Amino acid sequence: MSVYWNSRVRRLSPYIPGEQPKDRKFIKLNTNENPFPPSPKVVEAIEAALTEGGGRLRLYPDPACTELREAAARRYGVKPEQVFAGNGSDEVLAFAFGAFFGGGAESGGPAPAEDDGGGAILFPDISYSFYPVYADLWGIPYRTIALDENFSIRPEDYRIPSGGVIFPNPNAPTGRSLPPAEILSLAESLEAQKRVLILDEAYAAFGADSAVPGIKGHPNLLTVHTLSKSASLAGLRVGFAIGGEELIEGLCRMRDSFNSYTLDRLALAGAAAALSDAAYYDEINRRVIRTRERVSAALAGMGFTVIPSRANFVFVKPPAGPAFRGGAAFAKALRDRGILVRHFNKPRIADYLRISIGTDGEMDLFLTACGEITKQGG
């Protein structure tokens, strides 16, 4: 640790992203990118933004992200005032933690290490590993709630005094989802405490029902979205949130206390075009779903434990082989064959792997490799 770091930096345990190889020798099934290209309309919109005299890049972009927010509003049937845009959903989530969880300066300093009588936020013990990072960054106490034995979220476990709740739907890395009725019922319970429920819908386009229609009548519900997965735009870095106007104003206050220009002109143009081409994305994401179901059945046939998924990945436990045990060994065996998957060396899931859904050709190679490993034992 550096002597120049302050106490905040010293206590952080940063998020570790999935491996991004610098060459092309690997089949990448480790970071949940969409295997299909973005809509041609996205490329056209970005090219048009570049050719508008070129000199427009010397000007700051629209800090209100008006065109993008209007496109999202049309896509989801809400008002533009109910949409907030940010530099990827990770930035939106970071702003949301700062805006709605914890007491900030009013807490009199760093948040207490333990629950202070309902002030701790709640999220699953197996979930997006950025959540505890955000909590530590903002000094927010948190409690993790255990998934059940089937890796499912039980909404009733979150009906306790808290500082708010956040979880993905579908959950990551498990892929399981909850129906909107259960989510909205939980939102009502939290509203009685005047606490916020943040629903991370990064993977909802792959088979889950969005809770966005429930925004009306639930002023404490915020849904967070990304174009990285469903819109094949992981390289563009665009995310947005949908919620009541009070929540959106809170996010704007956080953004404008940090960086008013979070999205550049090219990202704004491309993202608005993506949100306006639902037909294209509905089709490619249906293809991802079909491939996911085929791969899930094939892995189950090889003896894998396969958790039912509503995301663009599957969460599986390989069968124990004579020469190896555990997810880490199986992940290494796949890597040796040129295939990257994600392994989390954490309690309860160390024997599991998260496998992103690639093209049919990539998944055929993956299944062949799995067959070889299970037969040869490593």
Stockholm file with secondary structure:
# STOCKHOLM 1.0

chainA/1-378         MSVYWNSRVRRLSPYIPGEQPKDRKFIKLNTNENPFPPSPKVVEAIEAALTEGGGRLRLYPDPACTELREAAARRYGVKPEQVFAGNGSDEVLAFAFGAFFGGGAESGGPAPAEDDGGGAILFPDISYSFYPVYADLWGIPYRTIALDENFSIRPEDYRIPSGGVIFPNPNAPTGRSLPPAEILSLAESLEAQKRVLILDEAYAAFGADSAVPGIKGHPNLLTVHTLSKSASLAGLRVGFAIGGEELIEGLCRMRDSFNSYTLDRLALAGAAAALSDAAYYDEINRRVIRTRERVSAALAGMGFTVIPSRANFVFVKPPAGPAFRGGAAFAKALRDRGILVRHFNKPRIADYLRISIGTDGEMDLFLTACGEITKQGG
#=GR chainA/1-378 SS CCTTCCHHHHHCCCCCCCCCCSSSCSEECSSCCCSSCCCHHHHHHHHHHHHSTTGGGGSCCCTTCHHHHHHHHHHHTSCGGGEEEESHHHHHHHHHHHHHSSCGGGGTSSCCSSCCSSCSEEEESSSCTTHHHHHHHHTCCEEEECCCTTSCCCGGGGCSSCSCEEEESSCTTTCCCCCHHHHHHHHHHHHTTTCCEEEECTTGGGTCCCSGGGGTTCTTEEEEEESSSTTSCTTTCCEEEEECHHHHHHHHHHHTTTCSCCSCHHHHHHHHHHHTCHHHHHHHHHHHHHHHHHHHHHHHHTTCEEECCSSSEEEEECCCBTTBCSHHHHHHHHHHTTEECEECCSTTTTTCEEEECCCHHHHHHHHHHHHHHHHHTC
#=GC SS_cons         CCTTCCHHHHHCCCCCCCCCCSSSCSEECSSCCCSSCCCHHHHHHHHHHHHSTTGGGGSCCCTTCHHHHHHHHHHHTSCGGGEEEESHHHHHHHHHHHHHSSCGGGGTSSCCSSCCSSCSEEEESSSCTTHHHHHHHHTCCEEEECCCTTSCCCGGGGCSSCSCEEEESSCTTTCCCCCHHHHHHHHHHHHTTTCCEEEECTTGGGTCCCSGGGGTTCTTEEEEEESSSTTSCTTTCCEEEEECHHHHHHHHHHHTTTCSCCSCHHHHHHHHHHHTCHHHHHHHHHHHHHHHHHHHHHHHHTTCEEECCSSSEEEEECCCBTTBCSHHHHHHHHHHTTEECEECCSTTTTTCEEEECCCHHHHHHHHHHHHHHHHHTC
//
